[in-house]
Amino acid sequence: MSDEASHQGRMDPPGLDLMMKEIERTLGAIDFEHAIELEKLDRSATAEDLKQHIRKTLRDAHRERRQPYVDVLYRLWMQQRGRPFAS
């Protein structure tokens, strides 16, 4: 198979790049909101031991909130490259 034919086999369905960019924007917004929450926590007068617990809770919630978007982005990225992915 020629390089051109190989490249054509990986051509993006219409809107795939747009969908990926939108998911990346969503992830950016989630990360930004998380950073603001952490900054507010750091500035608060809350006791340090409680802050550590809250930080862990915020990190866990952040990871849980963003993971579905990361999973979709990965599947789209694999699709864009014409590779199968495990579900």
C-alpha positions in Angstrom: 0.0 0.0 0.0 1.4 3.4 -0.9 1.9 6.1 1.6 -0.9 8.1 0.0 -3.3 5.2 0.2 -2.3 4.6 3.8 -2.9 8.3 4.6 -6.3 8.2 2.9 -7.3 5.2 5.0 -6.8 7.4 8.0 -8.8 10.3 6.8 -11.0 11.9 9.4 -14.7 11.5 9.3 -16.3 14.9 9.0 -16.2 16.7 12.3 -13.8 14.4 14.0 -11.2 17.1 14.5 -13.9 19.5 15.7 -15.2 16.9 18.2 -11.7 16.4 19.5 -11.0 20.1 19.9 -14.3 20.5 21.8 -13.4 17.7 24.2 -10.0 19.3 24.7 -11.7 22.7 25.5 -14.0 20.9 28.0 -11.0 19.3 29.6 -9.3 22.6 29.8 -12.3 24.2 31.5 -12.5 21.3 34.0 -8.8 21.7 34.8 -9.1 25.5 35.1 -12.1 25.1 37.5 -10.0 22.6 39.5 -7.1 25.0 39.7 -9.4 27.8 41.0 -10.8 25.5 43.6 -7.3 24.6 44.8 -6.3 28.2 44.9 -9.3 29.1 47.0 -8.5 26.3 49.3 -4.8 27.4 49.6 -6.0 31.0 50.5 -8.5 29.8 53.0 -7.9 29.9 56.8 -8.7 26.3 57.0 -6.4 24.1 59.2 -3.7 22.4 57.1 -4.7 18.9 58.0 -8.2 19.6 56.8 -6.9 21.3 53.7 -5.0 18.1 52.9 -8.2 16.0 53.2 -10.1 18.5 51.0 -7.3 18.6 48.4 -7.5 14.8 48.1 -11.3 15.0 47.8 -10.9 17.7 45.1 -8.3 15.7 43.2 -10.4 12.5 43.3 -13.5 14.5 42.1 -11.4 16.2 39.4 -10.1 12.9 38.1 -13.5 11.3 38.1 -15.1 14.3 36.3 -12.5 14.4 33.5 -11.9 10.7 32.9 -14.9 10.1 30.7 -13.7 12.9 28.4 -10.2 11.5 28.3 -11.6 8.1 27.4 -13.7 9.6 24.5 -10.7 11.6 23.3 -8.5 8.5 23.3 -11.1 6.6 21.3 -11.5 9.4 18.8 -7.7 9.7 18.5 -7.4 6.0 17.8 -10.2 6.2 15.2 -8.5 9.2 13.6 -5.4 7.0 13.1 -7.4 4.1 11.8 -6.5 1.8 14.7 -8.8 -0.4 16.7 -9.2 0.3 20.4 -10.3 -1.8 23.3 -13.5 -0.7 24.9 
